[in-house]
Amino acid sequence: SGSSDPYCVVKVDNEVVARTATVWKSLNPFWGEEITLLLPRGFHSLTIYVLDEDTIGQDDVIGKVSLSHQQISTEPQGEGVAWRGGGRWDLSWHHGVPTLSPLAGVDSWLSLAPVNPDQEVQGEIHLELQVSVQGHPRVLRCHLIEARDLAPRDASGTSDPFGRVSCCGHTLETAVIKKTRFPHWDEVLEFELPEGELGEAVLSVEVWDWDIVGKNDFLGQVEFFLDTLCPGPTRGWFQLLPFPSTTEDHGGQLGALRLAVRLLEDTVLPPHHYQPLIQLLTEPILCPAQSPRGTALAVLEEVTSGESRQDVATKLVKIFLGQGLAVPLLDYLTTRELARTTDPNTLFRSNSLASKSMEQFMKVVGLPYLHEVLKPVVNRIFEEKKYVELDPSKMELSRGRRISFKGSLSEAQVRESSLELLKGYLEDIVNAIVSSVDKCPLPMRVAFKQLRRRVEERFPSAQHEEVRYFSISGFLFLRFFAPAVLTPKLFRLREQHAEPCTGRTLLLLAK
């Protein structure tokens, strides 16, 4: 059809840890998915594969982006490192305790590289290596004990692995262990070393899958400089690595992936260390009459840049929810913003700390409520897959066959049919919201009641009577219900993104 059905698979050290939804019939997919992973401190690489989903046969691999631990930790990429808060440290909330964390990351377009089977290795090998100190000639003793979690190379989902050891121009091999990804060799291979200094001499240990027909498949390798093996024995599990890449840069011919990766290394101290910070943040909430104008919250609001405001709001809401003070926090922030606002038509329109905090508060407190209200209608829209379009320049009149068996419809007929469908869906959504008052979480209702009172105090004149309602609907509809209708996957209302036809219906409904 000239398009693809792309999705992404995320691997850490060649172990699959996450998969995105499929975006159907698109060469320019948008996922917008955020995946949080708990990584081992010693992880080596993060790789994202882009694949094309096929209903028949295996899915096609389009390409991949690989980032080493070092790249994510230290190197700015493309549009710059995604520092939060403009610095190298991030305040987060971890198991009820705030943590101070060094932050690094990548945020840029990265070209997809082709996927070479020889580069797709996984697993570890258990070795014991020793170079004799005495004797002539000196002997390198290489004990291949076992390997684990090797890549499957055969149709059976296993491999037939054997080890190949090379040093100083000589090569030895172990026996082949059939049909396993966890071979146990327990073989010792010995090499006589040339006289003189070992210098840059390298020991290479490779693992291969034996095939009776055709060439053997590479399963990974690990290398050692011989001078690092002296004097004592070296024993342990070593990660198998691919051959050094010789792939040329394809200059974006396979496409590119917009990727934002942030690495957070948490250092958690005992709770008492954070009490002064908690007291400083909550002081203007608990003691409003005694608080000076330059409170920690006020200073934080002033110095927070636009790009980090979402993260600061998220952390503040979590901290104050933990203290049972989330609603007073919102009251404090919205009151400050009201004091700065002279034109009620611009109230809460910017992505201020007050707006972002209210938005995050609704997501944390109101997500189950959102699901209960919207899920039945959203599911029906996905299942019915009706063709809806109001823009004449985007109408596909031949799609009218889905509406009528009498052949293609006119522009006016498509518009009329689309309007009826949209009004029907919209009526169901509005009725579901209006009839759900008693189900709306109490903290949200209290927060909105406070907001309405503050707006009335700030704009008391009769000409501004409707502002008290606009201030609430601006949050409840524009920042809560409408985004969930537009992209249900991001609010966990659906497991998959919408197909283009359904996505267009959702967009028109959200508007």
Buried (B, 14 or more C-beta within 10 A) or exposed (E): EEEBBBBBBBBBBBEEBBBBBBBBBBEEBEBEBEEEEEBEEEBEBBBBBBBBEEEEEEBEBBBBBBBBBEBBBEEBBEEEBBBBBEEEEBBBBEEEBBBBBBBBBBBBBBBBBBBBEEBBBBBBBBBBBBBBEEEEEBEBBBBBBBBBEBBBBBEEEBBBBBBBBBBBEEEBBBEBBEEEBBBEBEBEBEBEBEEEEBEEBEBEBBBBBBEEEEEBBBBBBBEBEBEEBEEEEBEEEBBBBBEEEEEEEEEEEBBBBEBEBBBBEBEBEEEEEBEEBBEBBBBBBEEEEEBEEEBBBBEBBEEBEEEBBBBBBBBBBBBBBBBEBBBBBBBBBBBBBBEEBEEBEEBBEBEBBBBBBBBBBBBBBBBEBBBEBBBEBBEEBBEEEBBBBBEEEEBEBEBBEEBEEEEBBEEEBBBEBBEEBBEEBBEBBEEBBEEBEEEBBEBBEEBBEBBBEBBBEBBEEEEBEEBBEBBBBBBBBBBBBBBBBBBBBBBEBBEBBBBEBBBBBBBBBBE
